[in-house]
């Protein structure tokens, strides 16, 4: 009995994504309806077909829920996205300033000059620190946007991630059109910008999951 129940479980990642985006008032009904249809389809057409159906239906459900979230609270979401974008714009140079300041502090207090291996080490920590700093900044901004858009955390964080990705795509097209020397750094640029957009969404996930866990603990009490 237990083996049969576990065998007909829907894809865990797809089920988690639907639960993540579903409004709190429908956090049980929407996944429950999908699970019921999935179980019926698995019994009729087989588990593999049911899993493929569940993934397709999950994508459609998530897109529908995101659109519905905009319609329910458009001003709240738009305001959170604008605030997040402005925060990202004005703090864009902060990681560079912090990392350069830390490295220069160490240089002046440890050794007055650099040998070539020290220059390589300096550049490695400079580039790595700036890259990590931008990712952490994007994570913080995603958390901030999710906190502001209470009840629509994932909709706001996803919207901001897509907006930043679109703006970065436009910037990339401009570089290509101008045949800029920076074209040589396109691959790292694309990876970095894509990762930053993902970190924004992850920030929304952290806030949403934290609030869901707090709500579950409160309901048990």
C-alpha positions as CSV (number, residue, x, y, z in Angstrom):
1,X,0.0,0.0,0.0
2,X,2.8,2.4,1.0
3,X,4.8,1.5,-2.1
4,X,1.9,2.1,-4.4
5,X,1.2,5.5,-2.8
6,X,4.8,6.6,-3.1
7,X,5.0,5.3,-6.7
8,X,2.2,7.6,-7.9
9,X,3.5,10.8,-6.4
10,X,3.8,13.7,-8.8
11,X,7.2,15.2,-9.6
12,X,8.4,16.8,-6.4
13,X,9.9,19.9,-7.9
14,X,6.9,20.7,-10.0
15,X,4.6,20.2,-7.0
16,X,6.9,22.4,-4.9
17,X,6.9,25.2,-7.5
18,X,3.1,25.2,-7.7
19,X,2.8,25.3,-3.9
20,X,5.4,28.2,-3.9
21,X,3.4,30.4,-6.2
22,X,-0.1,29.5,-5.0
23,X,-1.9,32.1,-2.9
24,X,-2.0,31.2,0.8
25,X,-5.8,30.8,0.7
26,X,-5.4,28.2,-2.1
27,X,-2.1,26.6,-1.0
28,X,-3.9,23.3,-0.4
29,X,-6.8,23.3,-2.9
30,X,-4.7,24.0,-6.0
31,X,-2.0,21.3,-5.4
32,X,-4.8,19.0,-4.2
33,X,-6.8,19.3,-7.4
34,X,-3.6,18.7,-9.5
35,X,-2.8,15.6,-7.4
36,X,-6.3,14.2,-7.8
37,X,-6.2,14.6,-11.6
38,X,-2.6,13.2,-11.7
39,X,-3.6,10.1,-9.8
40,X,-6.6,9.4,-12.1
41,X,-4.4,9.9,-15.2
42,X,-1.6,7.6,-13.7
43,X,-4.2,4.9,-13.2
44,X,-5.5,5.2,-16.8
45,X,-2.5,6.1,-18.9
46,X,0.5,5.2,-16.8
47,X,2.9,7.0,-14.5
48,X,5.2,8.4,-17.2
49,X,2.4,10.0,-19.1
50,X,0.9,11.4,-15.9
51,X,4.2,12.9,-14.9
52,X,4.6,14.6,-18.3
53,X,1.0,15.9,-17.9
54,X,1.8,17.2,-14.4
55,X,4.8,19.2,-15.6
56,X,2.8,20.8,-18.4
57,X,-0.1,21.6,-16.2
58,X,2.2,22.9,-13.5
59,X,3.8,25.4,-15.9
60,X,0.4,26.5,-17.1
61,X,-0.8,26.8,-13.5
62,X,2.2,28.8,-12.4
63,X,1.8,31.2,-15.3
64,X,-1.9,31.6,-14.5
65,X,-1.2,32.2,-10.8
66,X,1.4,34.9,-11.6
67,X,-1.0,36.7,-14.0
68,X,-3.8,36.4,-11.4
69,X,-1.4,37.8,-8.8
70,X,-0.9,40.9,-10.9
71,X,-4.6,41.4,-11.4
72,X,-5.4,41.0,-7.6
73,X,-2.7,43.4,-6.3
74,X,-1.2,45.3,-9.4
75,X,-0.2,48.5,-7.5
76,X,1.5,46.6,-4.6
77,X,3.5,44.4,-7.0
78,X,4.4,47.2,-9.4
79,X,5.5,49.4,-6.4
80,X,7.6,46.6,-5.0
81,X,9.2,45.9,-8.4
82,X,10.0,49.6,-9.0
83,X,11.5,49.9,-5.5
84,X,13.6,46.8,-6.1
85,X,14.8,48.0,-9.5
86,X,15.8,51.4,-8.1
87,X,17.6,49.8,-5.2
88,X,19.5,47.6,-7.6
89,X,20.3,50.6,-9.8
90,X,21.6,52.9,-7.0
91,X,23.5,50.1,-5.2
92,X,25.1,48.6,-8.4
93,X,28.6,49.9,-7.6
94,X,28.5,49.0,-3.9
95,X,30.2,45.6,-4.2
96,X,33.1,47.0,-6.1
97,X,33.6,49.8,-3.5
98,X,33.5,47.4,-0.6
99,X,35.9,44.8,-2.1
100,X,38.3,47.4,-3.4
101,X,38.3,49.1,0.0
102,X,39.0,45.9,1.8
103,X,41.8,44.8,-0.6
104,X,43.4,48.3,-0.4
105,X,43.2,48.2,3.4
106,X,45.1,44.9,3.4
107,X,47.7,46.2,0.9
108,X,48.5,49.3,3.0
109,X,48.7,47.4,6.3
110,X,50.4,44.2,5.1
111,X,52.9,45.0,2.3
112,X,53.7,48.3,0.6
113,X,54.1,46.7,-2.9
114,X,53.0,43.7,-5.0
115,X,55.0,41.1,-6.8
116,X,53.5,39.6,-9.9
117,X,52.0,36.5,-8.0
118,X,50.5,39.0,-5.5
119,X,49.0,41.0,-8.4
120,X,47.4,37.8,-9.7
121,X,46.0,37.0,-6.3
122,X,44.8,40.5,-5.9
123,X,42.9,40.4,-9.2
124,X,41.5,37.0,-8.4
125,X,40.0,38.1,-5.1
126,X,38.9,41.4,-6.6
127,X,36.9,39.8,-9.4
128,X,35.6,36.9,-7.3
129,X,34.6,39.2,-4.5
130,X,32.8,41.6,-6.8
131,X,31.0,38.7,-8.5
132,X,29.9,37.2,-5.1
133,X,29.0,40.7,-3.8
134,X,26.6,41.3,-6.7
135,X,25.0,37.9,-6.2
136,X,24.5,38.6,-2.5
137,X,23.1,42.1,-3.3
138,X,20.6,40.5,-5.8
139,X,19.6,38.0,-3.1
140,X,19.0,40.9,-0.6
141,X,17.0,42.8,-3.2
142,X,14.9,39.8,-3.9
143,X,14.2,39.4,-0.2
144,X,13.4,43.1,0.1
145,X,10.9,43.0,-2.8
146,X,9.2,39.9,-1.4
147,X,8.9,41.5,2.1
148,X,7.3,44.6,0.5
149,X,4.9,42.6,-1.6
150,X,3.4,40.6,1.2
151,X,1.1,37.9,0.0
152,X,2.5,38.2,-3.6
153,X,6.2,37.4,-2.8
154,X,6.9,35.1,-5.7
155,X,5.0,37.2,-8.2
156,X,7.0,40.4,-7.3
157,X,10.3,38.6,-7.1
158,X,9.8,36.8,-10.4
159,X,8.6,40.0,-12.1
160,X,11.7,41.9,-11.0
161,X,14.0,39.0,-12.1
162,X,12.4,39.0,-15.5
163,X,12.7,42.8,-15.8
164,X,16.4,42.8,-14.9
165,X,17.0,39.9,-17.3
166,X,15.2,41.9,-20.1
167,X,17.2,45.0,-19.4
168,X,20.5,43.1,-19.4
169,X,19.4,41.6,-22.7
170,X,18.9,45.0,-24.2
171,X,22.3,46.1,-22.9
172,X,23.9,43.0,-24.5
173,X,22.3,43.8,-27.8
174,X,23.6,47.3,-27.7
175,X,27.2,46.0,-27.1
176,X,26.8,43.6,-30.0
177,X,25.5,46.4,-32.3
178,X,28.4,48.7,-31.4
179,X,31.0,46.0,-31.8
180,X,32.3,47.1,-28.4
181,X,35.7,45.7,-27.1
182,X,33.6,44.5,-24.1
183,X,32.2,41.8,-26.4
184,X,35.1,39.6,-25.4
185,X,33.6,39.4,-21.9
186,X,30.1,38.6,-23.1
187,X,30.1,35.0,-21.8
188,X,31.0,35.9,-18.2
189,X,28.6,38.9,-18.5
190,X,25.7,36.6,-19.5
191,X,26.4,34.1,-16.8
192,X,26.7,36.8,-14.1
193,X,23.6,38.6,-15.1
194,X,21.5,35.4,-15.4
195,X,22.8,34.3,-12.0
196,X,21.8,37.7,-10.6
197,X,18.3,37.4,-11.9
198,X,18.0,33.9,-10.4
199,X,19.3,35.2,-7.0
200,X,16.4,37.8,-7.0
201,X,13.9,35.0,-7.4
202,X,15.7,32.9,-4.7
203,X,15.3,35.9,-2.4
204,X,11.5,35.7,-3.0
205,X,11.6,32.0,-2.3
206,X,13.4,32.5,1.0
207,X,10.8,35.0,2.2
208,X,7.8,33.0,1.0
209,X,9.1,29.8,2.6
210,X,9.9,31.6,5.9
211,X,6.4,33.1,6.0
212,X,4.8,29.8,5.2
213,X,6.7,28.0,7.9
214,X,5.7,30.7,10.4
215,X,2.1,30.4,9.4
216,X,2.2,26.6,9.8
217,X,3.7,26.9,13.3
218,X,1.1,29.5,14.3
219,X,-1.8,27.3,13.0
220,X,-0.6,24.3,15.0
221,X,-0.5,26.5,18.2
